[in-house]
């Protein structure tokens, strides 16, 4: 019994000593600022170029394993009464392409419309108009990615339930890639990447061609619309500007 007590006393002493010597990392001011949820004032201070830089910096942190440790429950509490996101990222449903993760963003930072193959339809365009015109988002990013299953399906013109309709939406991108005499199916990885790239460029153009509201905001310098490609093997995003 005495031995048992001694053991617990020793364990307690060791634990207390360990606690006494633990210094939690103190984040730099810049990191604290980035980890703080967006407010109406911080959203208003972000220009389209600053928004773009913020996402570029976030992806650098993500790809190098330096994502910010956020206190998400604190962020939930801080954004519960209102949100002021500064960017909108249209991305694929791919499990490796979650915008909040690949751009190292927190709760309330970005709007994230997602659909397999990151193409445009009326609902997504409406979501973008809401995000920019009503909710103050300053940047729209169309994020494609490497090894995209939806793009591969489009290359092979897959026919399967509702997937057929989705694949049809991606056909303009397939047709946009010039014929170089090589195989135009998902077996040709280079072709798949070219189609994914073309799809991003087509979608960026379509956003400003189709939406009068967003076109007007671009003309006035209130927002920017850019494309980007995520490499799923490295986690790095290359912007197409
Ligand atoms: Zn995809």
py3Dmol code that shows the C-alpha trace and the ligand (Angstrom):
import py3Dmol

protein = """\
ATOM      1  CA  UNK A   1       0.000   0.000   0.000  1.00  0.00           C
ATOM      2  CA  UNK A   2       2.830   2.325   0.963  1.00  0.00           C
ATOM      3  CA  UNK A   3       4.657   1.441  -2.279  1.00  0.00           C
ATOM      4  CA  UNK A   4       1.531   2.241  -4.251  1.00  0.00           C
ATOM      5  CA  UNK A   5       1.219   5.620  -2.525  1.00  0.00           C
ATOM      6  CA  UNK A   6       4.886   6.418  -3.214  1.00  0.00           C
ATOM      7  CA  UNK A   7       4.410   5.545  -6.857  1.00  0.00           C
ATOM      8  CA  UNK A   8       1.460   7.926  -7.204  1.00  0.00           C
ATOM      9  CA  UNK A   9       3.278  10.668  -5.301  1.00  0.00           C
ATOM     10  CA  UNK A  10       6.238  10.318  -7.648  1.00  0.00           C
ATOM     11  CA  UNK A  11       4.027  10.336 -10.724  1.00  0.00           C
ATOM     12  CA  UNK A  12       2.238  13.448  -9.455  1.00  0.00           C
ATOM     13  CA  UNK A  13       5.513  15.217  -8.730  1.00  0.00           C
ATOM     14  CA  UNK A  14       6.831  14.402 -12.202  1.00  0.00           C
ATOM     15  CA  UNK A  15       3.625  15.628 -13.823  1.00  0.00           C
ATOM     16  CA  UNK A  16       3.699  18.887 -11.883  1.00  0.00           C
ATOM     17  CA  UNK A  17       7.370  19.399 -12.742  1.00  0.00           C
ATOM     18  CA  UNK A  18       6.616  18.784 -16.415  1.00  0.00           C
ATOM     19  CA  UNK A  19       3.744  21.277 -16.299  1.00  0.00           C
ATOM     20  CA  UNK A  20       5.832  23.886 -14.557  1.00  0.00           C
ATOM     21  CA  UNK A  21       8.414  23.681 -17.324  1.00  0.00           C
ATOM     22  CA  UNK A  22       5.990  23.695 -20.243  1.00  0.00           C
ATOM     23  CA  UNK A  23       6.025  26.972 -22.133  1.00  0.00           C
ATOM     24  CA  UNK A  24       3.246  27.101 -24.690  1.00  0.00           C
ATOM     25  CA  UNK A  25       4.403  28.509 -28.031  1.00  0.00           C
ATOM     26  CA  UNK A  26       3.543  32.170 -28.363  1.00  0.00           C
ATOM     27  CA  UNK A  27       2.327  32.915 -31.885  1.00  0.00           C
ATOM     28  CA  UNK A  28       3.758  35.951 -33.621  1.00  0.00           C
ATOM     29  CA  UNK A  29       1.530  38.994 -34.084  1.00  0.00           C
ATOM     30  CA  UNK A  30       1.159  38.180 -37.785  1.00  0.00           C
ATOM     31  CA  UNK A  31       0.024  34.626 -37.001  1.00  0.00           C
ATOM     32  CA  UNK A  32      -2.417  35.822 -34.335  1.00  0.00           C
ATOM     33  CA  UNK A  33      -3.858  38.255 -36.843  1.00  0.00           C
ATOM     34  CA  UNK A  34      -4.309  35.506 -39.452  1.00  0.00           C
ATOM     35  CA  UNK A  35      -5.845  33.157 -36.883  1.00  0.00           C
ATOM     36  CA  UNK A  36      -8.346  35.829 -35.814  1.00  0.00           C
ATOM     37  CA  UNK A  37     -11.705  35.514 -37.580  1.00  0.00           C
ATOM     38  CA  UNK A  38     -12.566  38.099 -40.228  1.00  0.00           C
ATOM     39  CA  UNK A  39     -14.560  41.128 -39.088  1.00  0.00           C
ATOM     40  CA  UNK A  40     -16.438  43.724 -41.114  1.00  0.00           C
ATOM     41  CA  UNK A  41     -13.438  46.065 -40.715  1.00  0.00           C
ATOM     42  CA  UNK A  42     -10.804  43.471 -41.694  1.00  0.00           C
ATOM     43  CA  UNK A  43     -12.893  42.379 -44.694  1.00  0.00           C
ATOM     44  CA  UNK A  44     -13.260  46.008 -45.853  1.00  0.00           C
ATOM     45  CA  UNK A  45      -9.484  46.519 -45.601  1.00  0.00           C
ATOM     46  CA  UNK A  46      -8.701  43.610 -47.957  1.00  0.00           C
ATOM     47  CA  UNK A  47      -8.266  44.457 -51.655  1.00  0.00           C
ATOM     48  CA  UNK A  48      -8.569  41.773 -54.366  1.00  0.00           C
ATOM     49  CA  UNK A  49      -4.742  41.664 -54.597  1.00  0.00           C
ATOM     50  CA  UNK A  50      -4.356  41.324 -50.829  1.00  0.00           C
ATOM     51  CA  UNK A  51      -6.953  38.538 -50.852  1.00  0.00           C
ATOM     52  CA  UNK A  52      -4.955  36.716 -53.512  1.00  0.00           C
ATOM     53  CA  UNK A  53      -1.720  37.135 -51.545  1.00  0.00           C
ATOM     54  CA  UNK A  54      -3.441  35.829 -48.427  1.00  0.00           C
ATOM     55  CA  UNK A  55      -4.443  32.628 -50.226  1.00  0.00           C
ATOM     56  CA  UNK A  56      -0.954  32.244 -51.741  1.00  0.00           C
ATOM     57  CA  UNK A  57       0.624  32.605 -48.287  1.00  0.00           C
ATOM     58  CA  UNK A  58      -1.903  30.148 -46.844  1.00  0.00           C
ATOM     59  CA  UNK A  59      -1.066  27.534 -49.466  1.00  0.00           C
ATOM     60  CA  UNK A  60       2.639  27.965 -48.788  1.00  0.00           C
ATOM     61  CA  UNK A  61       2.007  27.314 -45.092  1.00  0.00           C
ATOM     62  CA  UNK A  62      -0.150  24.269 -45.922  1.00  0.00           C
ATOM     63  CA  UNK A  63       2.283  22.724 -48.413  1.00  0.00           C
ATOM     64  CA  UNK A  64       5.250  23.212 -46.066  1.00  0.00           C
ATOM     65  CA  UNK A  65       3.483  21.748 -43.027  1.00  0.00           C
ATOM     66  CA  UNK A  66       3.208  25.102 -41.248  1.00  0.00           C
ATOM     67  CA  UNK A  67      -0.569  25.518 -41.116  1.00  0.00           C
ATOM     68  CA  UNK A  68      -1.733  27.754 -38.282  1.00  0.00           C
ATOM     69  CA  UNK A  69      -3.101  25.987 -35.188  1.00  0.00           C
ATOM     70  CA  UNK A  70      -6.491  27.655 -34.841  1.00  0.00           C
ATOM     71  CA  UNK A  71      -8.807  27.451 -31.879  1.00  0.00           C
ATOM     72  CA  UNK A  72     -11.866  26.463 -33.928  1.00  0.00           C
ATOM     73  CA  UNK A  73     -14.439  26.596 -31.078  1.00  0.00           C
ATOM     74  CA  UNK A  74     -13.227  30.164 -30.395  1.00  0.00           C
ATOM     75  CA  UNK A  75     -13.637  30.954 -34.096  1.00  0.00           C
ATOM     76  CA  UNK A  76     -17.141  29.480 -34.067  1.00  0.00           C
ATOM     77  CA  UNK A  77     -18.014  31.682 -31.078  1.00  0.00           C
ATOM     78  CA  UNK A  78     -16.540  34.766 -32.752  1.00  0.00           C
ATOM     79  CA  UNK A  79     -18.350  34.241 -36.083  1.00  0.00           C
ATOM     80  CA  UNK A  80     -21.679  33.002 -34.729  1.00  0.00           C
ATOM     81  CA  UNK A  81     -23.309  36.394 -34.988  1.00  0.00           C
ATOM     82  CA  UNK A  82     -22.005  37.214 -38.466  1.00  0.00           C
ATOM     83  CA  UNK A  83     -19.527  36.277 -41.212  1.00  0.00           C
ATOM     84  CA  UNK A  84     -17.252  38.437 -43.371  1.00  0.00           C
ATOM     85  CA  UNK A  85     -15.390  36.092 -45.749  1.00  0.00           C
ATOM     86  CA  UNK A  86     -12.909  37.751 -48.112  1.00  0.00           C
ATOM     87  CA  UNK A  87     -12.689  35.166 -50.917  1.00  0.00           C
ATOM     88  CA  UNK A  88     -14.763  32.572 -52.784  1.00  0.00           C
ATOM     89  CA  UNK A  89     -13.146  29.365 -54.000  1.00  0.00           C
ATOM     90  CA  UNK A  90     -14.963  27.148 -56.492  1.00  0.00           C
ATOM     91  CA  UNK A  91     -13.379  23.728 -56.201  1.00  0.00           C
ATOM     92  CA  UNK A  92     -13.939  20.057 -57.012  1.00  0.00           C
ATOM     93  CA  UNK A  93     -15.508  17.658 -54.493  1.00  0.00           C
ATOM     94  CA  UNK A  94     -12.193  15.745 -54.485  1.00  0.00           C
ATOM     95  CA  UNK A  95     -11.221  14.787 -50.932  1.00  0.00           C
ATOM     96  CA  UNK A  96      -7.762  16.307 -51.450  1.00  0.00           C
ATOM     97  CA  UNK A  97      -9.015  19.689 -52.657  1.00  0.00           C
ATOM     98  CA  UNK A  98     -10.748  21.162 -49.569  1.00  0.00           C
ATOM     99  CA  UNK A  99     -10.093  24.922 -49.943  1.00  0.00           C
ATOM    100  CA  UNK A 100     -10.038  25.671 -46.205  1.00  0.00           C
ATOM    101  CA  UNK A 101      -7.254  23.121 -45.808  1.00  0.00           C
ATOM    102  CA  UNK A 102      -5.144  23.748 -48.922  1.00  0.00           C
ATOM    103  CA  UNK A 103      -5.245  27.522 -48.332  1.00  0.00           C
ATOM    104  CA  UNK A 104      -4.928  27.182 -44.543  1.00  0.00           C
ATOM    105  CA  UNK A 105      -8.061  29.192 -43.757  1.00  0.00           C
ATOM    106  CA  UNK A 106     -10.266  29.244 -40.693  1.00  0.00           C
ATOM    107  CA  UNK A 107     -13.973  29.513 -39.889  1.00  0.00           C
ATOM    108  CA  UNK A 108     -15.547  32.512 -41.603  1.00  0.00           C
ATOM    109  CA  UNK A 109     -12.648  33.194 -44.010  1.00  0.00           C
ATOM    110  CA  UNK A 110     -13.871  31.868 -47.365  1.00  0.00           C
ATOM    111  CA  UNK A 111     -16.981  30.797 -49.262  1.00  0.00           C
ATOM    112  CA  UNK A 112     -16.573  27.308 -50.733  1.00  0.00           C
ATOM    113  CA  UNK A 113     -18.941  26.266 -53.536  1.00  0.00           C
ATOM    114  CA  UNK A 114     -17.952  22.750 -54.649  1.00  0.00           C
ATOM    115  CA  UNK A 115     -18.986  20.482 -57.496  1.00  0.00           C
ATOM    116  CA  UNK A 116     -17.232  17.550 -59.171  1.00  0.00           C
ATOM    117  CA  UNK A 117     -15.123  19.072 -61.955  1.00  0.00           C
ATOM    118  CA  UNK A 118     -15.394  22.668 -60.602  1.00  0.00           C
ATOM    119  CA  UNK A 119     -17.517  23.907 -63.500  1.00  0.00           C
ATOM    120  CA  UNK A 120     -20.055  26.714 -63.570  1.00  0.00           C
ATOM    121  CA  UNK A 121     -23.831  26.451 -63.460  1.00  0.00           C
ATOM    122  CA  UNK A 122     -26.584  28.920 -62.583  1.00  0.00           C
ATOM    123  CA  UNK A 123     -26.656  27.964 -58.906  1.00  0.00           C
ATOM    124  CA  UNK A 124     -22.925  28.359 -58.477  1.00  0.00           C
ATOM    125  CA  UNK A 125     -22.964  31.654 -60.372  1.00  0.00           C
ATOM    126  CA  UNK A 126     -25.765  32.827 -58.079  1.00  0.00           C
ATOM    127  CA  UNK A 127     -23.702  31.747 -55.069  1.00  0.00           C
ATOM    128  CA  UNK A 128     -20.757  33.784 -56.368  1.00  0.00           C
ATOM    129  CA  UNK A 129     -22.937  36.853 -56.938  1.00  0.00           C
ATOM    130  CA  UNK A 130     -24.250  36.533 -53.382  1.00  0.00           C
ATOM    131  CA  UNK A 131     -20.741  36.080 -51.985  1.00  0.00           C
ATOM    132  CA  UNK A 132     -19.302  39.097 -53.818  1.00  0.00           C
ATOM    133  CA  UNK A 133     -22.151  41.578 -54.184  1.00  0.00           C
ATOM    134  CA  UNK A 134     -24.060  40.916 -50.973  1.00  0.00           C
ATOM    135  CA  UNK A 135     -21.482  39.477 -48.558  1.00  0.00           C
ATOM    136  CA  UNK A 136     -18.389  41.474 -49.567  1.00  0.00           C
ATOM    137  CA  UNK A 137     -16.014  38.735 -50.826  1.00  0.00           C
ATOM    138  CA  UNK A 138     -13.184  40.367 -52.843  1.00  0.00           C
ATOM    139  CA  UNK A 139     -11.779  37.485 -54.874  1.00  0.00           C
ATOM    140  CA  UNK A 140     -13.112  34.509 -56.840  1.00  0.00           C
ATOM    141  CA  UNK A 141     -10.785  31.559 -57.412  1.00  0.00           C
ATOM    142  CA  UNK A 142     -11.604  28.637 -59.686  1.00  0.00           C
ATOM    143  CA  UNK A 143      -9.495  25.790 -58.301  1.00  0.00           C
ATOM    144  CA  UNK A 144      -8.899  22.804 -60.557  1.00  0.00           C
ATOM    145  CA  UNK A 145      -6.600  19.940 -59.583  1.00  0.00           C
ATOM    146  CA  UNK A 146      -4.405  17.205 -60.972  1.00  0.00           C
ATOM    147  CA  UNK A 147      -5.673  13.623 -61.363  1.00  0.00           C
ATOM    148  CA  UNK A 148      -9.314  14.793 -61.311  1.00  0.00           C
ATOM    149  CA  UNK A 149     -11.795  11.911 -61.537  1.00  0.00           C
ATOM    150  CA  UNK A 150     -14.521  14.113 -63.035  1.00  0.00           C
ATOM    151  CA  UNK A 151     -12.152  15.341 -65.748  1.00  0.00           C
ATOM    152  CA  UNK A 152     -11.086  11.749 -66.452  1.00  0.00           C
ATOM    153  CA  UNK A 153     -14.787  10.847 -66.753  1.00  0.00           C
ATOM    154  CA  UNK A 154     -15.248  13.689 -69.237  1.00  0.00           C
ATOM    155  CA  UNK A 155     -12.224  12.544 -71.256  1.00  0.00           C
ATOM    156  CA  UNK A 156     -13.801   9.080 -71.503  1.00  0.00           C
ATOM    157  CA  UNK A 157     -17.352  10.462 -71.945  1.00  0.00           C
ATOM    158  CA  UNK A 158     -18.590   8.210 -69.126  1.00  0.00           C
ATOM    159  CA  UNK A 159     -22.303   7.415 -69.183  1.00  0.00           C
ATOM    160  CA  UNK A 160     -23.647   6.639 -65.700  1.00  0.00           C
ATOM    161  CA  UNK A 161     -26.844   7.981 -64.131  1.00  0.00           C
ATOM    162  CA  UNK A 162     -26.535  11.675 -63.293  1.00  0.00           C
ATOM    163  CA  UNK A 163     -22.776  11.507 -63.846  1.00  0.00           C
ATOM    164  CA  UNK A 164     -23.580  11.687 -67.586  1.00  0.00           C
ATOM    165  CA  UNK A 165     -25.058  15.187 -67.157  1.00  0.00           C
ATOM    166  CA  UNK A 166     -22.035  16.312 -65.167  1.00  0.00           C
ATOM    167  CA  UNK A 167     -19.606  14.930 -67.740  1.00  0.00           C
ATOM    168  CA  UNK A 168     -21.518  16.784 -70.473  1.00  0.00           C
ATOM    169  CA  UNK A 169     -20.808  20.085 -68.686  1.00  0.00           C
ATOM    170  CA  UNK A 170     -17.083  19.358 -68.965  1.00  0.00           C
ATOM    171  CA  UNK A 171     -17.096  18.550 -72.692  1.00  0.00           C
ATOM    172  CA  UNK A 172     -16.166  22.125 -73.777  1.00  0.00           C
ATOM    173  CA  UNK A 173     -12.884  21.688 -71.874  1.00  0.00           C
ATOM    174  CA  UNK A 174     -12.200  18.347 -73.594  1.00  0.00           C
ATOM    175  CA  UNK A 175     -12.880  19.923 -76.976  1.00  0.00           C
ATOM    176  CA  UNK A 176     -10.713  22.961 -76.160  1.00  0.00           C
ATOM    177  CA  UNK A 177      -7.528  20.871 -76.051  1.00  0.00           C
ATOM    178  CA  UNK A 178      -5.998  20.719 -79.551  1.00  0.00           C
ATOM    179  CA  UNK A 179      -5.566  17.302 -81.145  1.00  0.00           C
ATOM    180  CA  UNK A 180      -1.868  16.374 -81.105  1.00  0.00           C
ATOM    181  CA  UNK A 181      -2.410  12.917 -82.545  1.00  0.00           C
ATOM    182  CA  UNK A 182      -2.096  11.263 -79.125  1.00  0.00           C
ATOM    183  CA  UNK A 183      -4.803   9.350 -77.270  1.00  0.00           C
ATOM    184  CA  UNK A 184      -7.643  11.559 -76.014  1.00  0.00           C
ATOM    185  CA  UNK A 185      -8.768   9.406 -73.072  1.00  0.00           C
ATOM    186  CA  UNK A 186      -8.029   9.193 -69.333  1.00  0.00           C
ATOM    187  CA  UNK A 187      -5.192   6.771 -70.156  1.00  0.00           C
ATOM    188  CA  UNK A 188      -3.214   9.782 -71.392  1.00  0.00           C
ATOM    189  CA  UNK A 189      -2.269  11.624 -68.159  1.00  0.00           C
ATOM    190  CA  UNK A 190      -0.897  14.643 -70.039  1.00  0.00           C
ATOM    191  CA  UNK A 191      -4.202  15.007 -71.883  1.00  0.00           C
ATOM    192  CA  UNK A 192      -6.160  14.808 -68.604  1.00  0.00           C
ATOM    193  CA  UNK A 193      -4.038  17.619 -67.106  1.00  0.00           C
ATOM    194  CA  UNK A 194      -4.524  19.799 -70.210  1.00  0.00           C
ATOM    195  CA  UNK A 195      -8.296  19.315 -70.035  1.00  0.00           C
ATOM    196  CA  UNK A 196      -8.302  20.192 -66.295  1.00  0.00           C
ATOM    197  CA  UNK A 197      -6.343  23.366 -67.067  1.00  0.00           C
ATOM    198  CA  UNK A 198      -8.657  24.281 -69.971  1.00  0.00           C
ATOM    199  CA  UNK A 199     -11.676  23.707 -67.736  1.00  0.00           C
ATOM    200  CA  UNK A 200     -10.367  26.241 -65.199  1.00  0.00           C
ATOM    201  CA  UNK A 201      -9.701  28.834 -67.919  1.00  0.00           C
ATOM    202  CA  UNK A 202     -13.141  28.308 -69.493  1.00  0.00           C
ATOM    203  CA  UNK A 203     -14.832  28.611 -66.078  1.00  0.00           C
ATOM    204  CA  UNK A 204     -12.971  31.844 -65.204  1.00  0.00           C
ATOM    205  CA  UNK A 205     -14.015  33.378 -68.548  1.00  0.00           C
ATOM    206  CA  UNK A 206     -17.589  32.145 -68.201  1.00  0.00           C
ATOM    207  CA  UNK A 207     -17.990  33.806 -64.790  1.00  0.00           C
ATOM    208  CA  UNK A 208     -17.338  37.294 -66.180  1.00  0.00           C
ATOM    209  CA  UNK A 209     -19.067  36.608 -69.508  1.00  0.00           C
ATOM    210  CA  UNK A 210     -22.284  35.390 -67.930  1.00  0.00           C
ATOM    211  CA  UNK A 211     -22.637  37.514 -64.803  1.00  0.00           C
ATOM    212  CA  UNK A 212     -23.275  41.198 -65.432  1.00  0.00           C
ATOM    213  CA  UNK A 213     -22.990  41.863 -61.690  1.00  0.00           C
ATOM    214  CA  UNK A 214     -19.563  40.237 -61.360  1.00  0.00           C
ATOM    215  CA  UNK A 215     -18.299  41.715 -64.661  1.00  0.00           C
ATOM    216  CA  UNK A 216     -19.205  45.181 -63.386  1.00  0.00           C
ATOM    217  CA  UNK A 217     -17.397  44.546 -60.097  1.00  0.00           C
ATOM    218  CA  UNK A 218     -14.276  43.372 -61.989  1.00  0.00           C
ATOM    219  CA  UNK A 219     -14.354  46.488 -64.197  1.00  0.00           C
ATOM    220  CA  UNK A 220     -14.560  48.713 -61.112  1.00  0.00           C
ATOM    221  CA  UNK A 221     -11.654  46.852 -59.458  1.00  0.00           C
ATOM    222  CA  UNK A 222     -13.875  45.686 -56.617  1.00  0.00           C
ATOM    223  CA  UNK A 223     -13.145  42.003 -57.215  1.00  0.00           C
ATOM    224  CA  UNK A 224     -10.764  39.764 -59.177  1.00  0.00           C
ATOM    225  CA  UNK A 225     -11.494  36.405 -60.791  1.00  0.00           C
ATOM    226  CA  UNK A 226      -8.527  34.038 -61.167  1.00  0.00           C
ATOM    227  CA  UNK A 227      -7.860  30.399 -61.925  1.00  0.00           C
ATOM    228  CA  UNK A 228      -5.548  28.025 -60.089  1.00  0.00           C
ATOM    229  CA  UNK A 229      -4.417  24.403 -60.198  1.00  0.00           C
ATOM    230  CA  UNK A 230      -3.736  22.216 -57.168  1.00  0.00           C
ATOM    231  CA  UNK A 231      -1.125  19.486 -57.495  1.00  0.00           C
ATOM    232  CA  UNK A 232      -2.516  16.678 -55.321  1.00  0.00           C
ATOM    233  CA  UNK A 233       0.927  15.096 -55.007  1.00  0.00           C
ATOM    234  CA  UNK A 234       2.550  18.150 -53.400  1.00  0.00           C
ATOM    235  CA  UNK A 235      -0.396  20.156 -52.052  1.00  0.00           C
ATOM    236  CA  UNK A 236       0.948  23.189 -53.934  1.00  0.00           C
ATOM    237  CA  UNK A 237      -1.386  25.555 -55.795  1.00  0.00           C
ATOM    238  CA  UNK A 238      -0.198  27.345 -58.955  1.00  0.00           C
ATOM    239  CA  UNK A 239      -2.243  30.431 -59.783  1.00  0.00           C
ATOM    240  CA  UNK A 240      -3.039  31.214 -63.418  1.00  0.00           C
ATOM    241  CA  UNK A 241      -2.922  35.018 -63.638  1.00  0.00           C
TER     242      UNK A 241
END
"""
ligand_1 = """\
1
ZN
Zn -11.790 16.554 -59.211
"""
view = py3Dmol.view(width=600, height=400)
view.addModel(protein, "pdb")
view.setStyle({"model": 0}, {"cartoon": {"style": "trace"}})
view.addModel(ligand_1, "xyz")
view.setStyle({"model": 1}, {"stick": {}})
view.zoomTo()
view.show()
